[in-house]
Amino acid sequence: MNTMHAWVARSYGAPENVLKFEELPIPVPTGQQVLVKMIASSLNPIDLRMVQGYGSRLRKLVAKQEFPFVAGRDIVGEVVGLGPNATKFKIGDIVAGINDIKEIGGHAQYSAITETGLTKAPTNIPAHEVAAIPYVAMTTWSALVGKLKFDPEAAAGKHLFVHAGSGGVGSFTIQWAKSLGMKVSTTCGPSNIDWVKELGADVVVNYRDEDYRKIVSDVDFAYDTLGGDYEKATAALVKRGGGYVSIVHQLMPYTDNHGLILGALRVIGQIMRKKIGHGLAGRKYGWSIAQPNEVGIAHVMDKVAQGKIKPVIDKSLPISDIIAGYQHLETGRAKGKIILRWDTV
Ligand SMILES: NC(=O)c1ccc[n+]([C@@H]2O[C@H](COP(=O)([O-])OP(=O)(O)OC[C@H]3O[C@@H](n4cnc5c(N)ncnc54)[C@H](OP(=O)(O)O)[C@@H]3O)[C@@H](O)[C@H]2O)c1
């Protein structure tokens, strides 16, 4: 049997306790999938949480098995095999995108990925650097374009507020919104203010010493990466006709805690109630989960190829250093993304 290496969880817990570097069978691409030999992936907060068990009920339902689990939503690699209905790429293409939640992640040497989640990787930057972008890009695309029906072609001049401009999602979003001609306001810690301004943000609020509610107002779109206590005040920044979206979605925690049916019903009930309340205040309201999107990934990678969006990389580590990468992610102080390179194996 053809086998590959992968960082595999067979139970949930801290990465240093549950992740093992194991051999697994190389997946066989089916339908519209292509087999990708990984060049690089990354670490996102979702990878850490899923290794710890977050979203396990939902993933088990979709993936039809719980273990072995391989995380890594960012995929950059070479196409080395084609499923029977795959038509978009040829063998040897270097592609970038995100996996579907049911597919093995980029912390494996190979994965069979649905081709619509991928596009050709830009060639103006090293392929492993591209791995900083797809998941945060599809997070933002799903939230703004998917939930708020934001039109990138008509965004120029509009005002976007995003929390945590120094994080993976925020640092991408600032660059993307500026490439569309938007005004961008954001928050970050004191040590990151200068480089967040260099990313293009027009207004940068130091969340430790300043109150964003007193500095930012009348935005067209509020993009909440923090949720919880931040939700009410963040939504209140939005002017009539605008929209608020949160990526702190409750579907995973609710289904984890209350079961699939009761959890999903509670989420639907809560969203409907909030949509009605915010609708009365004249704004759209939504919770969003990152999804692969064919139009979105092509749009974003085109911006990268034009040099309008640059990867923001905190650390670039060989895949063998994945545990150190997770430990850095856990500090919550990553300045951009943590890349994991497979070219070192
Ligand atoms: N729904 C989805 O599909 C989806 C997808 C992706 C991410 N998410 C969620 O979105 C959140 C952000 O993701 P990420 O990848 O950007 O995380 P990240 O890269 O780990 O973000 C870390 C950044 O958050 C900043 N931060 C921490 N507390 C803050 C506060 N009170 N105000 C402003 N900034 C603060 C820190 O800034 P300083 O270091 O400057 O203090 C740090 O740079 C996570 O909770 C993640 O789970 C959801």
The ligand as a MOL file (V3000), in Angstrom:
LIG
                    3D

  0  0  0     0  0            999 V3000
M  V30 BEGIN CTAB
M  V30 COUNTS 48 52 0 0 0
M  V30 BEGIN ATOM
M  V30 1 N -15.8940 31.2410 11.6920 0
M  V30 2 C -14.8010 30.8930 11.0340 0
M  V30 3 O -14.8960 30.1940 10.0170 0
M  V30 4 C -13.4700 31.3800 11.4830 0
M  V30 5 C -12.3840 31.2990 10.6170 0
M  V30 6 C -11.1500 31.8200 11.0220 0
M  V30 7 C -11.0020 32.3560 12.2970 0
M  V30 8 N -12.0810 32.3590 13.1310 0 CHG=1
M  V30 9 C -11.9230 32.9220 14.4850 0
M  V30 10 O -11.5950 34.2910 14.3680 0
M  V30 11 C -10.6880 34.6570 15.3850 0
M  V30 12 C -9.4760 35.3550 14.7830 0
M  V30 13 O -8.7530 34.4220 13.9940 0
M  V30 14 P -7.2450 34.7520 13.5730 0
M  V30 15 O -6.7770 33.6490 12.7100 0
M  V30 16 O -7.1340 36.1330 13.0840 0 CHG=-1
M  V30 17 O -6.5490 34.6510 15.0130 0
M  V30 18 P -5.0740 35.0260 15.4430 0
M  V30 19 O -4.1990 35.2200 14.2440 0
M  V30 20 O -4.6490 34.0570 16.4730 0
M  V30 21 O -5.3100 36.4580 16.1440 0
M  V30 22 C -4.4250 36.8770 17.1000 0
M  V30 23 C -4.5400 38.3970 17.2120 0
M  V30 24 O -5.6960 38.7640 17.9720 0
M  V30 25 C -5.4180 40.0090 18.5380 0
M  V30 26 N -6.2700 40.2710 19.7000 0
M  V30 27 C -6.4010 39.5190 20.8200 0
M  V30 28 N -7.2840 40.0940 21.6710 0
M  V30 29 C -7.7160 41.2370 21.0590 0
M  V30 30 C -8.6410 42.2700 21.4150 0
M  V30 31 N -9.2850 42.2490 22.5880 0
M  V30 32 N -8.8660 43.2660 20.5320 0
M  V30 33 C -8.2350 43.2990 19.3530 0
M  V30 34 N -7.3280 42.3580 18.9650 0
M  V30 35 C -7.0860 41.3430 19.8020 0
M  V30 36 C -3.9540 39.9370 18.9210 0
M  V30 37 O -3.4650 41.2290 18.7590 0
M  V30 38 P -2.1830 41.8380 19.5200 0
M  V30 39 O -1.1160 40.7890 19.4810 0
M  V30 40 O -1.8860 43.0400 18.6650 0
M  V30 41 O -2.6130 42.1520 20.9200 0
M  V30 42 C -3.3540 38.9370 17.9100 0
M  V30 43 O -2.5690 39.5860 16.9260 0
M  V30 44 C -10.3700 33.3840 16.1730 0
M  V30 45 O -11.2000 33.3430 17.3030 0
M  V30 46 C -10.7630 32.2880 15.2140 0
M  V30 47 O -11.1310 31.1100 15.8680 0
M  V30 48 C -13.2930 31.9070 12.7620 0
M  V30 END ATOM
M  V30 BEGIN BOND
M  V30 1 1 1 2
M  V30 2 2 2 3
M  V30 3 1 2 4
M  V30 4 1 4 5
M  V30 5 2 4 48
M  V30 6 2 5 6
M  V30 7 1 6 7
M  V30 8 2 7 8
M  V30 9 1 8 9
M  V30 10 1 8 48
M  V30 11 1 9 10
M  V30 12 1 9 46
M  V30 13 1 10 11
M  V30 14 1 11 12
M  V30 15 1 11 44
M  V30 16 1 12 13
M  V30 17 1 13 14
M  V30 18 2 14 15
M  V30 19 1 14 16
M  V30 20 1 14 17
M  V30 21 1 17 18
M  V30 22 2 18 19
M  V30 23 1 18 20
M  V30 24 1 18 21
M  V30 25 1 21 22
M  V30 26 1 22 23
M  V30 27 1 23 24
M  V30 28 1 23 42
M  V30 29 1 24 25
M  V30 30 1 25 26
M  V30 31 1 25 36
M  V30 32 1 26 27
M  V30 33 1 26 35
M  V30 34 2 27 28
M  V30 35 1 28 29
M  V30 36 1 29 30
M  V30 37 2 29 35
M  V30 38 1 30 31
M  V30 39 2 30 32
M  V30 40 1 32 33
M  V30 41 2 33 34
M  V30 42 1 34 35
M  V30 43 1 36 37
M  V30 44 1 36 42
M  V30 45 1 37 38
M  V30 46 2 38 39
M  V30 47 1 38 40
M  V30 48 1 38 41
M  V30 49 1 42 43
M  V30 50 1 44 45
M  V30 51 1 44 46
M  V30 52 1 46 47
M  V30 END BOND
M  V30 END CTAB
M  END
